[in-house]
């Protein structure tokens, strides 16, 4: 995507409108849905890994290795939570951007239709 103010061929970046910005809301929505599925799948894998670590920690109760598993469990849980949060934030931003562009396109079309007396 290029912004109208970006310097293009023969343009000094003065902000002259010479190119149109084209954003496909379908692509943004598809990317958001893919990220949401990735987050869901990742969360399931993380829960399985944390459950297995808990089981191993319980089985090794009283051993020094249990302390290491506990530390690993806490670190894994923190990192998994951070990744899930980042994926959720990216998903929300993509959905919000798609919605914003769709509303802006609709408003602009309505404005142009009113200027043309409803003629296309």
Buried (B, 14 or more C-beta within 10 A) or exposed (E): EEEBEEEBEEBEEEEEEEEEEEBEBEEBBEBBEEBBEBBEEBBEEBEEBBEEBEEBBEEBEEEEEBEEBBEBBEEBBEEBEEBBEEBBEBBEEBBEBBEEBBEEEEEEEEEEEEEEEEEE
